[in-house]
Every structure is written in C-alpha cells, then in structure tokens.
Amino acid sequence: MKRIRNSFAILCAIIITIMAVVCTGIRLPISLGISANTPLLYVAKLELPNGSVEYSNITYSEKTSNVSKTSVSTVKKADDNQNNSHDTESPESAKAHAGEKKYSIIETQYGGSGAQYQNIFVKNSTGYGLNIGQELSYPLGFSMQNTSAPQVLIYHTHACEAYMKNDFGYYYSSSYSRSTNDDENVTQVGDEIAKVLNAAGIGTLHNTTHHDYPSYNGAYGRSEDTVRSYLKEYPSLKVEIDIHRDAIETSDNQKIKPTFIYNGQKAAQIMITTGYDGDGTLGFPNWEKNLRFALQIQKTAETMYPGMTRPMDFGNFCYNEEVNTGSVLIEVGTDANTIAEAKLSGDLLGNVLAKALKAQ
C-alpha cells in the first residue's frame, strides 16, 4: 500500500509540473505583449561571424499596417495604382507544380519609422545616442581620388541568395531561394552596380565568388579573406560593399516583398546596414566613419529616388565592416522580389553611389 501511495504521489507531481509548464507557455506571450491572434513575422537576418544565423521576430498587424519591434518600419500593401499587377503563370508551369501548396506573397513598401532626420530613417538598436544630422556633417573616413585605378569593390558574402523569376503573387512549397546560377542570384545586382560606377568613371571591381557554397557557415570569414586579398592587390580601393538579399516571412509562410515605384516600374527596396562597437569588443574602432558613409548613401538614395530605402539598420554587429572606413552592407529586396526588380534597384543604387562618392 505504501508503494502505491508513493507512486500516486509521484504521478501527481508529474501532472502538476506539466500543467505549470503549459500555463507558463500560455501566459508568456501575453506577458510579453504578444496577442495569441497576432502572427509573427520572421526577418531572416544575417549570418553571424561565427557561422550561426540570427533571426529577429517582429509582429505584423494587417489591421494597423504596422511592423514593430526590430523592424520599426511601417508596412503597407502596395496600392492598386502602383503597378501592382502580376505575371500570368503558364499552363506548363502550373502543370509542373500540380498538387503543390501555394503561399501568398504580400507586396509592401516599408515607410518611415525609427529615428528620423529630414527624409531618412534609422533603426537604432544600439542604445547609442545617434545624432544623424551631426554625423552627416562630418567628413568621411576616406577621400576619392582622380585616378583610373579601382576604388570600389563589390562582393557578396552570400552570393547564392536568389530571387523569383516571375511575379505571380504567390510561390510554391518547392520554391528554393538559393541558387549557384549567377543569372538568378544577387551577383546580378552587383553586376548592375559595377556597370554604372565604371561608366561614371569610378573604377569598380566585382567579385562573384560563392562564399556561401558549398558551405553556408563560415561565409563571412571567407569573404573577409577575399576582401583583404583585394586590398593588398589594389591599395587604391576606398570602398567595399557587400551586396545581399533579405528574406521576410510570416508565421503562416507568406513572403513579404518590399517594392517602390520608379518611372512606372517596380523596383526592390534596399536596406543599408552598418555596425556599432561602443565597447571595442568587436575590433571595429572606425565604426563611426563607416556609419557616416552609410548615412550619406541613405540620404542620397532618398533624395534621388524617394521610397527606395527601408530604414537603415544600425546595430551591434560588424559583418566585415572593420576592414576599412568605406565598408557597408546593403540588402537589395527579399526572396519574394523578382530578379528584374532587383536588377533595376542595382542600376539605381549604382547612380546613388556614383553621386555620393563624387561628392567626396
């Protein structure tokens, strides 16, 4: 009988423990201010220098059309009068995907939110008291020279980040957003940027190495080796720009496609990323000079092409920007944008960079 009582007591304790865990799981989202009816939006961030991948959770409310927390950007569905038409899928394509599940693509434009200065916005997650106007008034950490020698390097830590071929307004479950085919991935954006800069008389090199293939982990270490080898071979280099492609997806597998309209055409919005190292632990002593360069690009982009940029991402990271004072990372669109939209943004970004650099 004693053994039965002991067994019953143990069973009761297990049941109580399970109930406590379940209740905590139910209460925790409420205590964090997350509604059980609010879907989460996951922003695929960047591979960390140690090879891991950081994801940021933000909430998306269609009722208020507001993205909060890590995004601090306003999101809205594209207006019907902003060329929000879709391509028609061919019967052959539909047949090839017969039986597959479709997921929606939400076309959006990230608007102004976060710290504002005139026509630009910055998402500042560092805790540093950023004075945007003051930073823009300071000189950059480099000066462009009147030379035919290369002064700009375009490269890709994640060169295999790819785009959609067509805009159907949906995608299939078999869709895969990475490709070693350079006709489909982010290297196409780099080609457009380099083409414009070289035509503007700014010597530009474009490295298309797939640093993320066959292994994704460690890509930042490999791309840093590439950049440093270029700096050694071409001491004239002043600027290094790592071009990426973002990925934004809701908890129910809807993809987010950020666009803006230029000359009646849809182009992919860009997000400029720059890091902070206030305590010196990242080995990034010149972060403020890189920040000034990033702000100059953001200001020039929004002046030339209003709506082109998402709020700048200013955070506690480095991402190879420590290599010199002209390093910046730019994400062009997401995996829901088409390659045509991304290439158009690359062309426009080339114009932005040419103007910003010629002002130095």
WOCOR-V274468 format. One record per residue. N is the residue number from 1. D_CENTER is the distance of its C-alpha to the mean C-alpha in whole Angstrom. Layout:
n	d_center
N	D_CENTER
N	D_CENTER
//
This chain:
n	d_center
1	65
2	63
3	61
4	60
5	60
6	57
7	55
8	55
9	54
10	51
11	50
12	50
13	48
14	45
15	45
16	45
17	42
18	40
19	40
20	39
21	36
22	35
23	36
24	34
25	31
26	32
27	32
28	29
29	27
30	29
31	29
32	26
33	26
34	24
35	26
36	27
37	27
38	23
39	21
40	18
41	14
42	12
43	8
44	8
45	6
46	7
47	11
48	13
49	16
50	19
51	17
52	16
53	13
54	12
55	11
56	11
57	14
58	14
59	17
60	17
61	21
62	22
63	25
64	23
65	20
66	18
67	15
68	16
69	16
70	12
71	11
72	14
73	13
74	16
75	15
76	18
77	19
78	19
79	23
80	25
81	26
82	23
83	24
84	22
85	24
86	24
87	25
88	28
89	28
90	31
91	34
92	33
93	29
94	30
95	33
96	31
97	29
98	32
99	32
100	28
101	27
102	24
103	21
104	20
105	17
106	17
107	16
108	15
109	14
110	12
111	15
112	16
113	16
114	16
115	18
116	20
117	21
118	23
119	20
120	17
121	15
122	14
123	13
124	15
125	15
126	18
127	21
128	22
129	23
130	21
131	23
132	21
133	24
134	26
135	23
136	23
137	26
138	26
139	27
140	24
141	24
142	25
143	27
144	27
145	30
146	33
147	32
148	32
149	30
150	27
151	25
152	21
153	19
154	16
155	15
156	13
157	13
158	12
159	13
160	14
161	11
162	13
163	13
164	16
165	19
166	21
167	20
168	22
169	21
170	21
171	20
172	22
173	22
174	23
175	19
176	18
177	14
178	15
179	18
180	19
181	21
182	19
183	20
184	18
185	15
186	12
187	15
188	16
189	14
190	15
191	19
192	18
193	17
194	20
195	22
196	22
197	22
198	25
199	27
200	27
201	28
202	26
203	26
204	23
205	22
206	20
207	20
208	19
209	20
210	18
211	17
212	16
213	19
214	22
215	20
216	17
217	18
218	18
219	16
220	15
221	19
222	20
223	17
224	19
225	22
226	21
227	20
228	23
229	26
230	25
231	25
232	29
233	30
234	28
235	29
236	28
237	25
238	23
239	19
240	17
241	13
242	11
243	9
244	7
245	6
246	4
247	7
248	9
249	12
250	16
251	18
252	20
253	18
254	17
255	14
256	12
257	12
258	11
259	13
260	16
261	19
262	20
263	24
264	24
265	21
266	18
267	15
268	11
269	10
270	7
271	6
272	8
273	8
274	11
275	14
276	17
277	20
278	23
279	25
280	25
281	24
282	21
283	23
284	21
285	24
286	22
287	19
288	21
289	21
290	18
291	17
292	19
293	18
294	14
295	16
296	18
297	16
298	14
299	18
300	19
301	16
302	17
303	21
304	21
305	19
306	19
307	16
308	13
309	11
310	9
311	11
312	10
313	9
314	12
315	13
316	15
317	14
318	14
319	13
320	15
321	15
322	19
323	20
324	21
325	21
326	19
327	16
328	12
329	9
330	7
331	4
332	7
333	7
334	7
335	10
336	12
337	12
338	15
339	16
340	18
341	15
342	13
343	16
344	17
345	14
346	14
347	18
348	17
349	15
350	18
351	20
352	18
353	18
354	22
355	23
356	21
357	23
358	26
359	26
360	26
//
